[in-house]
Amino acid sequence: MTATTGFGEGRTGARLAELRAEGRAALVGYLPVGFPDVDRSIEAALAMVEAGADVVELGVPYTDPVMDGPTIQHAVEAALEAGTRVADVFRVVSAVAATGVPVLVMTYWNPVLRYGVDRFAADLAAAGGAGLITPDLIPDEGAEWLAAADAHGLDKVFLVAPSSTVPRLASTAAASRGFVYAASTMGVTGERTQVGPRAAELVAATREAGAGHVCVGLGVSTGEQAAQVARFADGVIVGSALVRPLLTDAPWAERLTALRAVTAELAAGVRGARAEVGA
Amino acid sequence: MADVADSLQDTQGPYYGDFGGRFVPEALIAALEELEAEYRSAIVDPAFLAELERLQREYTGRPSPLTEVPRFAEHAGGVRVLLKREDLNHTGSHKINNVLGQALLVKRMGKKRVIAETGAGQHGVATATAAALLDLECVVYMGEEDTQRQALNVARMRLLGATVVPVTIGSRTLKDAINEALRDWVANVDDTHYLLGTVTGPHPFPEIVREFHKVIGNEARAQVLERVGRLPDVVAACVGGGSNALGIFNAFLDDDVRLVGLEAGGDGVDTGRHSARFSGGAPGVLHGAKSYLLQDDDGQTLPSHSVSAGLDYPSVSPIHAWLHDSHRAEYRPVTDDEAMEAFRLLCRTEGIIPAIESAHALAGALVLGRELAAQGRQDAVVLVNLSGRGDKDVATAARWFDLVDEEDIAKAATTEGSSL
């Protein structure tokens, strides 16, 4: 942290820099708050950390998740049916942040707007959260959030896509803190048989446009894919593949075991990626 | 008329007062910018405007007539009531105005595929129609519940060559159909245009849809001047997303004319079962724009309710939100009961079966007329946008007024279905 930039690369960026020094990318694991209920969503996030997630992304359940595919849609719908409230997010953040990993909250914009942007930022900071990922808020519309994030020392993770123009890559990189979230493909969250071929180009272009750290999300579901992305990105973001083992009818303990197994496979992929290249 | 610089007409986005904007994933920004650039060049291109005007005249049947309804007006305190007859357009509502304009833009952009959302099916039918006319692939997203309630409109779209995709997540209604259309658009934006059906959504959609509907008000203003010799005192229109209302309001924004939007009050605003965003909602963001919204304390979207599927939507145009907050237009709820009474009254007194959406505007005109008469203004002129015809609503009305038993409706539907 320097006096001139205020928060430097942010808490998440600092962790990514440490991992870069260790010669590897980060595994960023997503789970929705409140699925299947608030307490068990804490257990699931902690299991994910134990099994090797470096950064946790907690989703705020929302009625209209336009950037999410069927797996995450079904989980957040169940979370809302179970009575999850926006304020529950802070309890989950607090429990997961106690492990020491950076905890980002992924949220569509209206719940934050309704809660009060500055109040949300203050409560997130008080809970030990690192910042926000905002899939339907571009920096152009985010003046209130940019101010609140600076006031409370939070990371601001905005998205870029294969369709982003060079000027927009630059303005998005300049507005972000922590990392820039590069969507690997044009589409919504979900598992895919291969990671978009434009992902590596997008990461390079985003760095060229000024981003310090770039993590890649959308479509990564296997250790092999994670390794592939980890060779060129600072972090690999996985959502649907981690939610899927929790969506079954199996007893909860078995679902947690399955979640740990998927996380461990992805973590191994991330850790082995550059060693293979160097060999 | 005010100076052009002071004019409220044709106000450009992305913001209208505190409302509007582009609250969408970054992935869509390039497409929105391409669309805006194409739109701005098209509306000053004489060839584009000539082709649009030709289609409006030869295909849609514009200008739509203005009809005075004196027997109906007897129930409105005796003021004069004039109807702008958008129900007589091809496909039966105002929706075709916007669809033809956007479909011509799609051709200019060189895209081959259009997607659309629909609730009752009116916008879906209009989009399928324009896609057939202009040789575009068409996919329409429709909540599963609506595909069941509006089975004949599903058949209509399929007859026109469109693919209808039932949406089975969330509340399975219009808002979820829009979510699914947005997901499709993000994935296929290179060759696909999202042909949005109302004056909502991210900039530039509110501006574009208003542009293609403003012909309603331009025609009506001239027709009223010619028929009555002066401007109307009040213009009334129903407001779901708000496209027909903005279409007729736009031409009068700089005049000393009251503009009244009628929202669906459902079972009553106090019951919580309604679609009255201005009476029962609060500012928020949904589907790309900041506007008034039905939402709970957590910012979760609340389900809307109305007897009219076309008004059954939890948000509203950011341009209406701006006109509301600046007090240039006023918005009032009309309950299901009031709308259906006005529906029946127009059928019986004038031989016109209106869409249930438009019946909300008629109900508003009855109340406004009586208020004006009570102020000694029997000479007042009320212009109502009759935005659509009620053929699609006959089954709903038959049930509402208990005109036939359920078995007969089911039988009739089966017979009609098998004869298609």
Interface residues (C-beta under 8 A of the other chain):
Chain A: Y62 T63 D64 P65 V66 M67 G69 P70 Q73 H74 E77 L80 R85 V86 W109 N110 P111 V112 L113 R114 Y115 P135 D136 L137 I138 D140 E141 F158 L159 V160 A161 P162 S163 S164 T165 R168 T172 A183 M186 G187 V188
Chain B: G21 R22 F23 V24 P25 E26 A27 L28 I29 A30 A31 I169 G170 K175 D176 N179 L182 R183 V186 A187 N188 V189 D190 G284 V285 L286 H287 G288 L293 Q295 D297 D298 G299 Q300 T301
